[in-house]
């Protein structure tokens, strides 16, 4: 409470003189009116900031800017785009190709229907289990590990999965 009052008084310091005294319980009381036990409070000028003229941080002499790695290939090879796969268990095997290899500061993610589905290590195969029947859109996306910034997104691949259904 006292800090709150000080902040209020500091914001109006240029408009009035502030006095400090004690109440009957020995607690400090701040006011813009003096009494017989009050002493004037010396207020320091508030610290202010004027935006816009901040210095740009300089890279250290030993630090070189890291160029952003570009991926020449970032795609789902199998099944091909617009393929139909029948698997009653809902198992879908995807073969992906990433060139060059995934940078150690990057994360490769398989997306299904616009949502992150599974992290991948790089080129190879991945098995998805119990995938719902229907048409799904798969895509590979590379993001920066720390910032989460999207580095690159591969082309979308539409795959239809046919599964046995008791209802139909």
KOLVEXKE-373236 format. One record per residue (C-alpha): residue number from 1; z, y, x. Coordinates in Angstrom, 1 decimal, always signed. Last residue first. Example, Ala and Ser with C-alpha at 12.3 -4.5 7.8 and 13.67 -1.06 7.14 Angstrom:
<sites>
<site num="2" up="+7.1" north="-1.1" east="+13.7"/>
<site num="1" up="+7.8" north="-4.5" east="+12.3"/>
</sites>
This chain:
<sites>
<site num="168" up="-43.8" north="-49.5" east="-21.2"/>
<site num="167" up="-40.0" north="-49.4" east="-21.7"/>
<site num="166" up="-39.3" north="-52.1" east="-19.1"/>
<site num="165" up="-41.1" north="-50.1" east="-16.5"/>
<site num="164" up="-43.0" north="-51.5" east="-13.5"/>
<site num="163" up="-43.7" north="-48.9" east="-10.9"/>
<site num="162" up="-46.8" north="-46.9" east="-10.0"/>
<site num="161" up="-46.4" north="-44.2" east="-7.3"/>
<site num="160" up="-48.9" north="-41.3" east="-7.2"/>
<site num="159" up="-49.3" north="-39.5" east="-3.9"/>
<site num="158" up="-50.3" north="-35.8" east="-3.5"/>
<site num="157" up="-50.3" north="-34.5" east="+0.1"/>
<site num="156" up="-49.6" north="-30.9" east="+0.9"/>
<site num="155" up="-50.8" north="-29.4" east="+4.1"/>
<site num="154" up="-48.3" north="-28.8" east="+6.9"/>
<site num="153" up="-45.7" north="-26.0" east="+7.0"/>
<site num="152" up="-44.9" north="-24.1" east="+10.2"/>
<site num="151" up="-42.0" north="-22.1" east="+11.8"/>
<site num="150" up="-39.8" north="-21.7" east="+8.7"/>
<site num="149" up="-36.7" north="-19.8" east="+9.8"/>
<site num="148" up="-33.5" north="-21.9" east="+9.5"/>
<site num="147" up="-31.8" north="-19.6" east="+12.0"/>
<site num="146" up="-30.3" north="-22.3" east="+14.2"/>
<site num="145" up="-32.7" north="-25.3" east="+14.1"/>
<site num="144" up="-35.9" north="-23.3" east="+13.6"/>
<site num="143" up="-37.9" north="-24.9" east="+10.8"/>
<site num="142" up="-40.8" north="-27.4" east="+10.8"/>
<site num="141" up="-42.1" north="-28.5" east="+7.4"/>
<site num="140" up="-44.0" north="-31.6" east="+6.4"/>
<site num="139" up="-45.3" north="-32.0" east="+2.9"/>
<site num="138" up="-45.2" north="-34.5" east="+0.0"/>
<site num="137" up="-46.3" north="-33.9" east="-3.6"/>
<site num="136" up="-45.2" north="-36.6" east="-6.0"/>
<site num="135" up="-47.1" north="-38.2" east="-8.9"/>
<site num="134" up="-45.2" north="-40.7" east="-11.0"/>
<site num="133" up="-42.7" north="-43.5" east="-10.5"/>
<site num="132" up="-39.3" north="-42.5" east="-9.1"/>
<site num="131" up="-38.8" north="-43.3" east="-5.4"/>
<site num="130" up="-36.3" north="-46.2" east="-4.9"/>
<site num="129" up="-36.8" north="-46.3" east="-1.1"/>
<site num="128" up="-38.7" north="-44.0" east="+1.3"/>
<site num="127" up="-39.8" north="-45.6" east="+4.5"/>
<site num="126" up="-40.8" north="-43.4" east="+7.5"/>
<site num="125" up="-43.6" north="-44.0" east="+9.9"/>
<site num="124" up="-44.4" north="-42.3" east="+13.2"/>
<site num="123" up="-44.9" north="-38.9" east="+14.7"/>
<site num="122" up="-41.7" north="-36.8" east="+14.8"/>
<site num="121" up="-37.9" north="-37.2" east="+14.5"/>
<site num="120" up="-37.8" north="-36.8" east="+10.7"/>
<site num="119" up="-35.3" north="-35.2" east="+8.4"/>
<site num="118" up="-35.5" north="-36.3" east="+4.8"/>
<site num="117" up="-36.0" north="-34.9" east="+1.3"/>
<site num="116" up="-36.1" north="-31.1" east="+1.4"/>
<site num="115" up="-37.3" north="-30.1" east="-2.0"/>
<site num="114" up="-40.8" north="-28.8" east="-3.0"/>
<site num="113" up="-41.8" north="-32.1" east="-4.7"/>
<site num="112" up="-40.9" north="-34.2" east="-1.7"/>
<site num="111" up="-40.3" north="-32.4" east="+1.6"/>
<site num="110" up="-40.2" north="-34.2" east="+4.9"/>
<site num="109" up="-38.3" north="-32.2" east="+7.5"/>
<site num="108" up="-38.9" north="-31.5" east="+11.2"/>
<site num="107" up="-36.2" north="-29.5" east="+12.9"/>
<site num="106" up="-36.9" north="-27.2" east="+15.8"/>
<site num="105" up="-34.8" north="-26.3" east="+18.9"/>
<site num="104" up="-35.7" north="-29.5" east="+20.7"/>
<site num="103" up="-39.4" north="-28.8" east="+20.0"/>
<site num="102" up="-41.2" north="-31.5" east="+17.9"/>
<site num="101" up="-43.9" north="-33.3" east="+19.8"/>
<site num="100" up="-47.3" north="-31.5" east="+20.0"/>
<site num="99" up="-48.7" north="-32.7" east="+17.7"/>
<site num="98" up="-47.0" north="-34.2" east="+14.6"/>
<site num="97" up="-48.4" north="-37.2" east="+12.7"/>
<site num="96" up="-46.9" north="-38.8" east="+9.7"/>
<site num="95" up="-47.2" north="-42.4" east="+8.3"/>
<site num="94" up="-45.5" north="-42.7" east="+4.9"/>
<site num="93" up="-44.1" north="-46.0" east="+3.5"/>
<site num="92" up="-43.2" north="-45.9" east="-0.2"/>
<site num="91" up="-40.7" north="-48.2" east="-1.8"/>
<site num="90" up="-40.2" north="-47.8" east="-5.6"/>
<site num="89" up="-39.2" north="-51.4" east="-6.1"/>
<site num="88" up="-42.2" north="-52.0" east="-8.4"/>
<site num="87" up="-44.6" north="-50.9" east="-5.7"/>
<site num="86" up="-48.1" north="-49.7" east="-6.7"/>
<site num="85" up="-49.6" north="-46.9" east="-4.6"/>
<site num="84" up="-52.1" north="-44.3" east="-5.8"/>
<site num="83" up="-53.7" north="-42.0" east="-3.2"/>
<site num="82" up="-54.5" north="-38.3" east="-3.9"/>
<site num="81" up="-54.0" north="-37.4" east="-0.2"/>
<site num="80" up="-54.1" north="-40.5" east="+2.0"/>
<site num="79" up="-51.2" north="-42.9" east="+2.2"/>
<site num="78" up="-51.0" north="-42.6" east="+5.1"/>
<site num="77" up="-51.9" north="-39.6" east="+7.4"/>
<site num="76" up="-49.2" north="-37.1" east="+6.4"/>
<site num="75" up="-49.7" north="-34.0" east="+8.4"/>
<site num="74" up="-48.6" north="-31.5" east="+11.1"/>
<site num="73" up="-51.2" north="-31.3" east="+13.7"/>
<site num="72" up="-51.8" north="-28.3" east="+16.0"/>
<site num="71" up="-48.2" north="-27.2" east="+15.9"/>
<site num="70" up="-47.4" north="-23.8" east="+17.3"/>
<site num="69" up="-44.5" north="-23.2" east="+19.6"/>
<site num="68" up="-43.1" north="-19.7" east="+19.5"/>
<site num="67" up="-42.9" north="-18.2" east="+22.9"/>
<site num="66" up="-39.4" north="-18.0" east="+24.4"/>
<site num="65" up="-38.7" north="-14.6" east="+25.8"/>
<site num="64" up="-37.6" north="-14.8" east="+29.4"/>
<site num="63" up="-34.0" north="-14.4" east="+30.4"/>
<site num="62" up="-33.2" north="-13.9" east="+34.1"/>
<site num="61" up="-33.3" north="-10.1" east="+33.9"/>
<site num="60" up="-31.2" north="-10.0" east="+30.8"/>
<site num="59" up="-33.0" north="-9.0" east="+27.6"/>
<site num="58" up="-32.4" north="-5.5" east="+26.5"/>
<site num="57" up="-30.6" north="-4.6" east="+23.2"/>
<site num="56" up="-32.3" north="-1.7" east="+21.4"/>
<site num="55" up="-30.1" north="+1.4" east="+21.3"/>
<site num="54" up="-29.1" north="+2.5" east="+17.9"/>
<site num="53" up="-30.4" north="+5.9" east="+16.7"/>
<site num="52" up="-30.9" north="+5.3" east="+13.0"/>
<site num="51" up="-27.5" north="+5.6" east="+11.4"/>
<site num="50" up="-24.9" north="+8.4" east="+12.0"/>
<site num="49" up="-21.5" north="+6.9" east="+12.4"/>
<site num="48" up="-18.1" north="+8.5" east="+11.9"/>
<site num="47" up="-14.7" north="+8.0" east="+13.4"/>
<site num="46" up="-12.1" north="+10.0" east="+11.5"/>
<site num="45" up="-10.5" north="+13.0" east="+13.3"/>
<site num="44" up="-6.9" north="+12.2" east="+14.1"/>
<site num="43" up="-4.2" north="+13.1" east="+11.6"/>
<site num="42" up="-0.9" north="+14.7" east="+12.7"/>
<site num="41" up="+1.6" north="+14.1" east="+9.9"/>
<site num="40" up="+3.8" north="+17.1" east="+9.1"/>
<site num="39" up="+7.5" north="+16.3" east="+8.7"/>
<site num="38" up="+9.3" north="+16.0" east="+5.5"/>
<site num="37" up="+13.1" north="+16.2" east="+5.1"/>
<site num="36" up="+13.3" north="+19.5" east="+3.2"/>
<site num="35" up="+10.2" north="+18.8" east="+1.1"/>
<site num="34" up="+6.5" north="+19.3" east="+1.9"/>
<site num="33" up="+3.8" north="+18.7" east="-0.6"/>
<site num="32" up="+0.5" north="+16.8" east="+0.3"/>
<site num="31" up="+2.5" north="+13.6" east="+0.2"/>
<site num="30" up="+3.3" north="+10.5" east="+2.2"/>
<site num="29" up="+6.5" north="+8.5" east="+1.5"/>
<site num="28" up="+8.0" north="+6.2" east="+4.1"/>
<site num="27" up="+10.6" north="+3.6" east="+2.9"/>
<site num="26" up="+14.3" north="+4.3" east="+3.8"/>
<site num="25" up="+15.7" north="+3.2" east="+0.4"/>
<site num="24" up="+16.4" north="+6.8" east="-0.8"/>
<site num="23" up="+12.8" north="+7.9" east="+0.0"/>
<site num="22" up="+11.6" north="+8.8" east="+3.4"/>
<site num="21" up="+9.3" north="+11.7" east="+4.5"/>
<site num="20" up="+5.8" north="+12.2" east="+5.7"/>
<site num="19" up="+3.6" north="+15.3" east="+5.1"/>
<site num="18" up="-0.1" north="+15.6" east="+4.9"/>
<site num="17" up="-2.0" north="+19.0" east="+5.2"/>
<site num="16" up="-5.0" north="+19.4" east="+2.9"/>
<site num="15" up="-8.8" north="+19.5" east="+2.7"/>
<site num="14" up="-9.7" north="+18.3" east="+6.2"/>
<site num="13" up="-7.5" north="+15.3" east="+5.7"/>
<site num="12" up="-9.1" north="+14.2" east="+2.4"/>
<site num="11" up="-10.5" north="+10.9" east="+3.8"/>
<site num="10" up="-7.4" north="+10.5" east="+5.9"/>
<site num="9" up="-5.1" north="+10.8" east="+2.9"/>
<site num="8" up="-6.9" north="+8.1" east="+1.1"/>
<site num="7" up="-6.9" north="+5.8" east="+4.1"/>
<site num="6" up="-3.2" north="+6.6" east="+4.7"/>
<site num="5" up="-2.5" north="+5.7" east="+1.0"/>
<site num="4" up="-4.2" north="+2.4" east="+1.4"/>
<site num="3" up="-2.4" north="+1.7" east="+4.6"/>
<site num="2" up="+0.9" north="+2.4" east="+2.8"/>
<site num="1" up="+0.0" north="+0.0" east="+0.0"/>
</sites>
